[in-house]
Amino acid sequence: MEWLSVEYQKTGDYGSSESAAQVIVALSALNIDAKIDSRFQYKGISVLSNFPELCGPQPKGFLHDKQPNSTVNQMASEQAAYTLVAYDRYVNGSKRLYDMSDVTKRENADAQAVIDMINQIGYVDESSYNAIAEARNAYNKLSAADKEKVTNYNTLTAAETSYKAILKQKQTDQYKGIETHYDDLLNDKTKKYGTAAKKKLASILQQAQTDMNAAESCERVTAIYEKAIMIWMLSSPVILKSRSVSSALWKQRRMLT
């Protein structure tokens, strides 16, 4: 927490919207107001108030960073969306982002409702997981007789097949990105990693691969990717030398999962 505070107070910028997003999510999970907490202020501007500055020139999404050539980035936009949800849940006294046990469960749908849910899936892309999963779950709860009434069931199975292919590609692409980042870290001549530090970096890579392979949604794959990058960012040789600081950071990061 202290390190994150010091970094923000240096320039009022974590270097990317994704990094800022993870900090806001973490603060919200820890019941810390990212808008008013004095530890996350730079010249009177909070990390939360500064966050919308990373929105694109047209409100179609968020940028990766503030560089002149930056364009709207899907990963940045996805994380911005759930970051705002995380803060909204904090402000309204709801449970933290990754603990939605307070959400009211939907009543079982009838056959017509399932048909409508399948029709609402539409074009299948990376963001289709929830719509497909909800339709599948609702269909599975129908009686055998009601299942026969679902005339567009083939649309659901086709959507599931398409999404599996999209997810597989996402897992491949994101893991390649993590491998590249891992190699860049080890080849960075400005940092000197000892044996223990290298093992820790390798273990993060291995865990990310395991988690990605088990992920059921593209959003989850993206979250795993960003978590690994965030951990690496906080795992500089200086931080790794301090067990107390490293332990504290790990506890805070686990709050995000």
Secondary structure, DSSP 4 states (H G I P E B T S, - for coil): -HHHHHHHHHHS--SSHHHHHHHHHHHHHTT--TTT-GGGEETTEEHHHHGGGGB-SSSS-BBSSS-TT--B-HHHHHHHHHHHHHHHHHHTTPPPTT--TTSPPPPPP-HHHHHHHHHTT-S--GGGHHHHHHHHHHHHTS-HHHHTT-TTHHHHHHHHHHHHHHHHHHHHHHHHHHHHHHHHHHH-TT----HHHHHHHHHHHHHHHHHHHH--SHHHHHHHHHHHHHHHHH--HHHHT-HHHHHHHHHHHHTT-
